[in-house]
Amino acid sequence: MTEHERGPIDREAPAHHERPAHPAGDGRPPDRERPAHHRAGGGFRNPWPEAAGDDALRKRFREVAWEWFTTSLPPDPAPGDLPVVESDFARPHSDDELRITWVGHATFLIQLPGLNVLTDPVWAPRVSPVSFLGSKRLVAASPALDALPPIQAVLISHDHYDHLDVPTVRGLHARLGDALTWYTPLGYRDWFDKLGVERVVERDWWQETEAPGGAYRIVAAPARHWTRRTPRGTNRRLWCSWALLPTAPGGHRVYFAGDSGYGTFFREVGERYGPFDASMIPIGAYEPRWFMKPAHMNPEEAVRVYADVGGTGAFIPSHWGTFRLTFEPPLEPPGLTRAAWKGAGLPGKDLRILRHGETTRVAARSRS
């Protein structure tokens, strides 16, 4: 069993992640081998030129917090503005097609033939360190957690409370136990250990592992974001996006962008792993722009990301209309996305703006 893994063995991981390479036994590679996104003293960073000022900008959080509490925000959506529809997911799994169900925010049920995957599962009524404060749901999660089909894999993009939720983790673990494997960026194993979850596979950017059943590969790819669950925990854990790739020709290819600001690295993701049959890309939580740009793309940038990673297949927006996290009107992101999509001359049939609980079916694209 590798240092970063409890579960399926990955023989493709670089050797410096198979054994401690630091006298303290923390798994950090020596400086000569350290990837650009690893900090010399531990922890992680966004290594691209466009991200050079990201850390300094986040230190101005108090300015944004003051504005949040002292200005008049756009109203919450009226009842019915965010409809919930009945899901059409397959039981126990899809036999020959790709189905994707939007539970809300960044939570999706991805059903590939023989494999059910959840992304950033959050069923909590609030996203906060405490249950009685913080952003409250605008609409209930749908389907209910106990209504899901059997799940084999969960993809976690990062540790923020709107993407990693203790009650949901406990609920899934209580139901599925070791039949469920959790896939995370580096730095999450100890966190899951405290919840009694042992089947955790950690991956660095560009590393991959075999999904349960062997028909798909799960690949961790870069994202432009950050992590923190405690005041002293900033960037001690990594963040990432994920790709699901078939091990045999002809299968579906899926991209989950997680939570990210825009970056030129998306082109490399597309070059390595695209084009995709479906891409789930965030479109919300982008205002005030001067502050949110390093961590959250806006709709125009999201459409650019879709083009960067291949520009084909279904674009399924995420990260909007579920929690009130930032200053823009909650219903604004879809309209701006439609306008950017039309402006880019992209096919209308490929833009899939789902309602909460809605399932979309995606055909595999022919490969040359």
N, C-alpha and C positions, 0 to 999 in steps of 0.2 A: 504494500500500500504506500502511495507516495505521500510526501509531506502535505500537499495541498488537497488531497482527495480521500474521501471515504465513499466508496461505491465502485462503479465500473472503472477498470484500469485503462488509462490512456497511454499508449506507447509512443505517441507523437509529440509529447511535451518535451521542450528542451531540457537537457540534462541538469541545468542549474536550478530547475524546479523539482527535481527528483530527490534532492538531498540538501541538507543545510550547507550553504556556501559561505557562511559568515560565522565567526567564532561564537557569537551569541546564540547561534542556532535559530535565527529568525527567518532563514530562507532567502535573505537578500543576496543577490549575486555580487561578486567583487566589482569595484568601480569600472574596470576595463570591460566588463560584460553588461553593465547596467543599462537597460533600455532608457530612452530619453524621457519617458513619462514616469520613471522611478526617481524619487529624490534620494540624494546621497545619504541622508540621515534616516531614511525610512519614510514611508508615505508616498504620495503620488502627486502628479501635476499634469496640466495640459501643456504639451511641449511645443505647440505651433506658434509661429510669429504673431498670428492674429489674436492669440490668447495671452500675450505678454502682460497685459494689465489686468487680467481677470481677478487675481487675488487681491490686489489693491482696491479694486472697485467694490468687492464684497464687504470691505471694512467700512463702507459708507452705509451700511444697513440701517443705522439709526435714523438717517435722513429719510429713508423710505418708510420706516415704521412711523415716524412722526407724521408724515404726509397721510399715511393710511388712516390714522386716528383723528386727523384734524381737517380733512377735506371731505367733500360729499362725493361718494362713489356712485356709479350707475346702479340702478336698482337690480335686485335679483330677478330672475325670470318669473313670470306669472305661472301659476299652476297650469299644466298642459303645454307649456312652451317647450318642455323637454320630455316628450312622450316616451313611455316604456312599452316595448312590444314583446310578444312571446318569442322565445328563441326557437330556432330550428336546428339545434345541434344533433349530431348522430349519436346513437347508443348501440353498442358501447364505444364504437369509434367509426370513422369513415372507412369505407372499403376501397374507393377508387377516386375520391375527389378531395379537394381542400375546402374545408369550411372554417370560417372565422367568425366568432361571436364577440361583440363588444359588450363587456360587463359594465364598463365605465372607466373614465380616466385612462390609465395605462394598462388596465387589466383586460386581457383578451383570452378567450379559449380558442386555441389553434388546433384544428383536427386534420391531421395528415393521415393517409392510409395506414392504419395500425398504430397510430401514435397520437395521444392527446397531451397538449402542452398548455400551461398557463403562463402568462407574463405578469410580472409585478402584481401579484394578487392582493387586493385590498377590498375587504367587505365591511370595514369598520364604518360607523356613522360619522366619525370625525377623524382627521389626520393630524395628530398632535402627540407630544410626549405624555399628555394626560387626557383622560377620556371625557372630561367636562369642559375643555377649552379647545380652541383651534378651529380650523376650517370644517364646516359642517356640510354634509352631502346636500346637493341641490335635488338629487333624485336617487332613489334606492338602487342598490346594486341588483342587477338582474342578469341571469337567473340567480336564485338563492344558492348559497354555498353548498347546502346539502342536496341540491337538485342536480349538481354536476355529474357528468358521467365519470368513470374511473380516469384518473389523471396519472400519467407516468413521469412527467417532467415539469419542473417549474423553472422559469428563467427570471433572475433578479438582475435589474440594471444598476441599482445603487441603493444606498441605505436611507434615503429621506423617507419621512413618515407617510407620505402619499404614495410610496412605492414598496415599502417593506413594513408590514403591519403584524404586530405580535399576535393579536387574537386570531387573525386569519391563518398565520403559520401554525399556531396551536390547533386550530380547527382542522386544517388539512392533514396535519401529522396524526391527530387522534383518529381520523377516519382511514387514512391510507398507510400510515407507518412507513416501513422500509420498502413498500411497493412504490413509493414516490421518491424521485431523486431531485435534489435542488441544485441548480447550476448558478454560480455566482462569480463575480470578479474576485480578485485576490483580497483576502483579509476578512472573510465572513465566517470561517469555520468556528471560531471561538464563540461568536455571537449565537450561532445555531446550537452549539454544544450546550449552552446555558438553558435552552428550551428543550433539550433532550433529543434534538434532531441530529443524527449522525451521518445520514446519507447525503453528503454535500460534496460537490465537485467544484473546486475553484479553478479559474482560468485567467491567465493574463491576456492582454490584447494579442490577437492573431493566433492564439492557441485554440485547439479544438479537441473534441472527444466524441466518442460514439454515443448516440442516443439509445435509450432502451429499445430493444428489438433489432438493432443493427442496420435499419434501413435508412437512417439519417445521421448526419454529422451535426454537432452543435458547435458553433464557432463564436468566440468572443471577439468583438471588433471595437475600435475606438469610439469614444463619444467625448464631447466637450462639456464637462460638467464638474461636479465636486461632491464631496460626501461629508456628513456630520450628523450624529445623533446626540452627542453630548458636547458641552462647551469646549472641551479639550480634544475632541475627536476629529477635527477638521482634516480631511484628506488622508486619514490613516487607512481607509479602505479605498479600493479602486472602484471605478464606474465604467460602464461599457454599453455597447449595443450588441445585438445577437443576430446571427444568421443560422437558419436551418437549411441544410443542403442534403440532397439525396446521395446515397452511396452508389447508386446505379443510374445509368442514363435514363432520362425521361421523367424523373420525378419532379415534384414541386419544390421551388426554392422560395424561401420566406425570409424577410428582413424585419426585425423589430428594432427601431432606432432608440428605444428607451427614452431618455430625457437628455436633451443636448442643445447647445447653441450651434450655430452654423460653423462649419469648418471645411477647409479644402480636403481634409482627409476622407470625406465621404466619396470623393472620386476614386480613391484607392480601394475603398470597400467595394465599389461597383466593379472596378477592374479585376479584383481578386475573386469575387463571389457572385456578381450579378451576371446577367440581368435576373430580376426576381419576378415571380408570379404574383406576389403580394408584398407590399411594404407598409408597415404601420409606423407613421411618422407624426411627432407631436406638432400641434398647431396653436396651442394656447399658453396662457400665463406669460405674456411677453411685455406687459407695460408696468412701470415706466421703462421705455426702451433703453435709455442710457444705463439703467441698472440691470435689467434682465437679459440683455443681449448676450453676455458671456455664457449663460446657462440655458436659455430658452429661445428657440427660434420662433419667428413670427410666421404667419401663413405664407408670405411671399418666399421666405427662406425655405420653408418646408417643401414647397413646390420645386425649388432649386435642388434640394436634397434628393427628391424623387428623380430628377433628371441626372444628378451626379451618380446615383447608384445604379443607373441603367435606363431609366425613363420608360420602363415597360411594366405591364401588369397592373394590378389593382393598387391604388393609393388609398389607404384606410387611415383617416386622421385619428389621432389620439390626444389625450391631455387637454381636454376642453369640456365644458358643460357639466362637470361632475362636482368639483370643489371650487369654491371661490378663493383663489390664491393670490390674484394680482389685480391691477386697476382697470383693465379693459372690460367692457360689457360682456357678460358671460356668453351671450349669443352672437357676438361679433366674429369670432374665428371662422365659422363655416362660410359666412358671406365673403370674407376676404379671401378665403381659400378658393372658392368658386371663381372669383374675379381673377386671381392669379393664375388659376388653371386655364381659364379661357384666354387670358392674355398670352399664355405660353403656347397656345394652339394645340393643347393636348386633348385626346379623345374623351368626350363626356362620359362614356360608358365605363372608363377606368377610374373615375373619381367616385369612391364609395363612402359617403358621409353617413355613417350608421346612426340609428337611434339606439338608445340604451336597451340592451337585450337582443338587438337585431343580429341575425346571422346572414352572412353573405357567402355564396359559393363561387369558387374561383377555379377556372379550368387551367390546366398546365399548358404553358406556351410551347409551341413547337420549337425544337432546337435544330440549328443547322449543323 
